[in-house]
């Protein structure tokens, strides 16, 4: 486990649980290719802040990388709605691209 993850996990242990900490943990695990752990932390970030567009986007990516394609499609669909409601056009656009790729992959099976 790298130093960043250890530090984040220590903060969790101290009871400092919040959306930003979970987002950071998700990103750290994603970089280590531990997509299941990353997805869990992004999901938790969204529980804390359901309007967190970047967390929705990275949650979908983690699920996709973990071969949870249908779940990723659902997350991207919800995330696009959230991003559009927040006026976060860039995140919505990125998620639409990822969503279309996954839908194409599913349709070509």
PyMOL commands that set and color helices and strands:
alter all, ss='L'
color gray80, all
select helices_A, chain A and resi 3-13+19-31+35-48+53-65+69-86+89-107
alter helices_A, ss='H'
color red, helices_A
deselect
rebuild
show_as cartoon
